[in-house]
């Protein structure tokens, strides 16, 4: 197993970037990360191997589950966790500036605002999930103009379909206000989800479950987060039937077996949907996850240079109806 991680890491490669540079000259093409979780640092987080789900062990219900067997750090260069809230903010905002990134962020609004204060205007796009908000509170939040994205809506973890009528009024507000929605579909089945999320159902990650929602809200633009992994054929069929459905490849891109991740992305491109695939990390607490994930796209030989730019930037810019003037470009 150790040799597998070592070989994989060497084959993919990562960006070597000097952070905290004082030179403001833009040298890199812009990148948009569609999926960044923002929170205070989680105590006790340790280093993590990329593609750590390449070997998911079984378990016995009569024995205590050993989480270290899944969250593996036994590889050549595991990703270190941020050490503090300040360290996390500094590492992420440095990457936004040095890697010329725009990040779509959702989670703790106080932390989001603190990050926004450290980067150029527009480089963080705030998102909000309905969570425990009433429909009226959700509408007020979107009408404030601060939030640009409805995300991450994750009914699968509550044992609900995304087309459940209890969520419908929230999606109606987003449709009315022209706010796109990001919906968790697919990945989450990390070999032990029944132990940590008893209500989670793999079957509720089926992209076909979005169809009733889309039929009720024909002008709602949707990003299927995690691209419905691993339900590729249903994902392709849904995108073929619905022009306003995009996907992000977050989460799966750094956690599941690398060969499988690449095969999934390749299949979407082969099916004709290279213009609707968006890069994302599903970032949590390991800052180098960003370069590692970006490297998966940059080093994929089955993608052309234009396809890489579409996935890393163009498709997300179009999803949010942004234009070139919203970004910094190399001179």
Secondary structure by P-SEA (a helix, b strand, c coil): caaaaaaaaaaaccccccccccccccccccccccccccccccccccccccccccbbbbbbccccccccccccccccccccccccaaaaaaaaaaaaaaabbbbbccccaaaaaaaaaacccccbbbbbccccccaaaaaaaaacccccccccccccccccccccccaaaaaaaaaaabbbbbbbcccccccccccccccccccccccccaaaaaaacccbbbbbccccccaaaaaaaaaaacccbbbbbccccccccaaaaaaaaaaaaaacccccbbbbcccccccaaaaaaaaaaaacccccaaaaaaaacaaaaaaaccccccccccc
